[in-house]
């Protein structure tokens, strides 16, 4: 699928062959989150290549390529009645072009009918992320959700499906 926000970009299902590039993009994106949130206790910064390969096999994962370059990704899975969205990432030089919103919307459209909510988390100091999620209909909540590997200083956001 072509992505109008980023000329020449294509949305694809991730494969194990994408794992190394996903790991590099993930680290590029989450270093900025670590700085914003004053913590290195972010699971995405500590995952190994094998762990990325493992979640490619257990989550629905989509990548965006602009030419040969991997420039964005998102993953999602059903946990109980919650559609968990995570690892939403956009190459730092392409932020602000709508690619993150596109990936979020794409992940949401793939939620199974049994999902009652869509849930995600981000750093409490990640104001740009929080604003994007709120514009997409998510609301901050105090509840602890089923999402794994919460980071310290994270906030949890929920969007009812319906």
N, C-alpha and C positions, 0 to 999 in steps of 0.2 A: 504494500500500500504506500503510495506517495504521500508526503507530508507537506502541505502548502507552506507552513511556517518556516521550513528549512529547505530551500531549493536543492534538489538532487538527493534528498533523504528518503530512505525506505524503511518501513517497519517490518520486522521479521521475527519469527519465533526463534528464541535463543537455542543454541546447540552447545554441546560440550566443547566444540571448537572455539566458542566465544569466551570461554572461561578466563583465559589469561588477559584478554583485553578488558573484560568486565572488572577483573581485579584491579587493573591499572586505573580505569575510570573511577571505580569506587573509591580508591585511595585519593585520587585527585579531588573528588567531590567532598569526601568526608574530612579531609584535612581542614578545609574551610569551616566545616561545622565544628570541628574540634577547637579552632581558634575562636569562633563566635561564642561557643558554649563553655570555654575555659576548662575543657576536659579532654583527656586522651582515652577515656573509658567509653569508647565507641566501638561496638563489635565490628562494624564494617572496616575499621582500620586494622584489625587484628586477624581477620580471616585469612586462611591459607588458600592456595589454589585448589587443593582438594575439597575444601569446604564450599568454595564457589561452584565447583563441578557438582557437588552433592546437591546444593539447592537448585541448580539448573534442572536436576532430575526430579525434584520433589515439589517445586513450585511451578506455576505458569510464569514464564519469563519471556519478555519481548525486548528486542534490541532495536536501536535505530542506527543505521549506517548512512553516512553521507559519503558516497563513493566507497572506498574500502575502509574508511575510518569509522569505528564505533563511537558514536557521539551521545547516545542516551540509552536508558534502559529502565525497566520497571518489572517488579515481580508481584504475584498475588497468589493466594490460596485460601481455601475454605477451612476455617477452624470453628467447629460447632456451627453456629448460625452467623458467624462473622466472616466477611470477605476481607482478609488481611491484605493490605497493599504495603509494599516495602521496597527499599532500595531504588526509589525513584531518583534517577540521576541524569544530569545533563552536563556535557562538557562545559567547563567554566567559560570558555570563549563564546559559547552559544546561548548562555542564559539570557532571559528577557525577550526571547523570540516566540514564546508560546509552546515550546517543545515539552516542557514539564506539564503544562495543562493538557496538552494532547495525550501524553503518556498516561496521566492520571485518568482522563476520560476513557481512554482505551481499556485500561485495566478494569474500570468500573463496569463497562459494557459486557465484560466476560464473567461477571459474577453469576453463579448458578441461581436458579429460582429459589432455592432454599435459604439463601443469604438474606438475613433481615437487616443487617447493617454492613457498612463498609468502614473499616477501622485502620488507623495508621498512627505513627508517632513521629515526632521530630524534636529537635532541641528547643528548650524553652526560650533561648535567646535567638532562635532562627526566625526572626520577624518576617522576613520575606516569604519563607516557606509557610508559616502560619497564615499569613494574609492570603496566599494563593489557595490554601486548603479551605479557609473560611469563605472565600469567593465561590468556591466549588460546592458549598453547602455543608461543610464539616463544622462541628462545634467542639470547642475544648471541653473536656470533661475531667472530673476528679477520679473517676472509676479506674481501677486497674483492669486492663483488658487482657485477653489471651495472647497478646503479642509476645514473642520470645525476645530475649536479649535486650531489654530496655536499657537505654543509656541513662546515666545519672543526669539529672537536670532535664529529662525529657518531658514532653507534654503529649497527651493522648487525645486524639481527635476521632469523632464518630459522626457518621452520616447515615441517617435512616434510609433504607431502600424502600422503594415503594411505588 
